[in-house]
Amino acid sequence: MPIDDLPQAAQKIAGLLANVNKLGGFRLKYRISAGDPQEDDAAALSVELAGPDTPLLTQHNGELLRAFETIAAQVLRLDQREQTLVSFDAGNFKALREAELKMAAETAAAKVIESGVPFAFPPMNSRERRVLHIVLREIEGVETASNGEGRDRFLAVYPAGKTHLPVASQAKPRFGRR
């Protein structure tokens, strides 16, 4: 379901970011723009963040950037499946991360094809798993599957026709306490 009133949604996000700057002590500038509805992967609203505190957003694999996306989706009362309608980026982090994921996928596929042993990526969010699935779908000789639940969901790469082989996720470092 698309966001019905993009200007109003953009105002809500601007208000959220103004409060983050004021109350959180951040020094961030932001630009909010509407996505292209003709593109399948385009977010309805894109938020580009910049400023002296940009490195804080991209540390730890962009955890804070994703947290801002989650909070914005909640402010807009989006269903969990609709969270991709709002996209935050800083310092071209997402494009760089996508390139990194593509290289990792190609390397993993080569290892799986050569060894015949499945490979598991560490747990990651659904957007990153989707990038891996798309890249690996184009490589002959491998198949993919997402395994695990919630924050521990990970992508596994299998030799073609051998998705029955056991595979365990790599450990993902956790920040803070559970």
N, C-alpha and C positions, 0 to 999 in steps of 0.2 A: 504494500500500500504506500503510495507516494506521500510526501509531505504536502498537505493541501495549500497552506499559505506560506510560501517561501520567505517573503519579506518579514512576516511576523516571527517565523522561526529564526531567521537571521538576527532579528532584534533580541530575541531571548538569549541566543548564544553570545551576542555582543555584551549583553547585561551580565551574563555569567562570567565572561572573560574580564570585564571591568571589575567585578567583585574579586576575582582571582588575583588580579593585579593589586587592588586596593587592600584587601584583607589578608591575602597570602604574601604580600610583599614582593611579588614578582615584577620583573621589568620586561614585559612582553608587548609587542605590537602585534596586531592581527588584521587580516584581510579576509572577509567572508564573501564567497562568490557562489552563485548557483551553478550546478553541474549541467552538462549537456544531456537532456533526457533521451536523446537518440543513442547514446553509448550505453551498452549493457553494464559495464563496470563503473560508470560515472556515479559519484555520490550526488545526492540532491543538493547538499551544501558542502562546500569545501572551505576549510579554515586553514590559512597559512599563517604560522606564527614566526616571529622574528624578534631579535633584540638580545640584550646581554645575557638573559637567562635561557636562551635556546639550548645550550648544552645540557641543562638539567632535564629537559624534555626528552632528549634522545639517549640519555644514559640508561644502562640496564636494558638494552634492546628496545628502547622506546616505551617503557612501562608507563611513564607519566603521560606521554602523548596519548597512549591508548586509554589511560584512565580519564583524561579530558574528554575523549570521544564517548566513553561510556556515560560519564556524567551529563554531557550534552544530550545524548540520546534519552536519558532519563528526564531531563528538564523538558524535552520535547514530547515526552510520554510515548516514545517509540517502543514497539514490541521488540523483544530480544532479537528476532529474526530480521528486524528492520534497522538494526544499528549501523549497517553499512551505508545507510542513506546520509550519514554525517561522517566526514573524513577530516581529520586534523593532520597537518604535516608541519615540519620545521626543518629548515636547512636541507631540503630535498632528501630527508631521511628515508621516506618510503621508497623512492625510486632506487636509492642506493641499496636499501635492504632487499628489494626485489631482485636486483642484479646479483647480490650476494647469494640469495636463495637459489637463483637459477644455476649459478656455478656449483653450489653445493649439491643440487639435484643431479646435475650432469656427472659430477664426481662420484656420487653415490651409485648412480646407474652403472657407471663403468666398473665399479668395485663388485656390484651384484652380478653383473654379466660375467666378469672374469672369475669370480670365486664361486658363484652359485649359492652364496649365503645371503639371507635377507639382511637388510640394513634398516635400522630405526633412527629417525631423527629425534631430538629431544622434544618434549612437549612444547607446543606453540599454539597460537591463536588460530581461529578458523581462516582468517584472511591469508596468513602465511602458509597454512596447509593447502589451501586452494591453489596458491601460486605453484607449490611443489607438484600437486596433482596435475595441473595443466602442462607444466614443463615435461613431466615424466610420461604423460600420456603420448607425447610425440616421439618417445624413444622406444625403439623396438627391443624386445627381449626382457622388458620389465613390466610389472604391474604394481599398483599402489593400493593401500587401504589405510584408513584412519582407525586407530585402536585407542582404547582407554576411555575415560570419562572425565568430563569437566576440565579443570585446569591441567589434568594429567593426560589429556588426549594428544596423541602423537601420530605421525605418518610413518608407515613402514613401506619399504621398497622390496619387492620380491622378484625372484626370477619368474619369467612368464609361465603361467600355469601352476605355480607352486605357492599359492597364497595360504596353503594349509600349514606351511612350515612355521615353527614357533619363533617368535621374535619378542624381545623385551625392549622397552623404551630406555634411552639414555637418561641418566639422572640430570635433572634441571636444577641448577642452584636456586634456592629460594632466598628472598630478601626479607628480613624481619622474622618474626615468629608467627607460627600458625595458631 
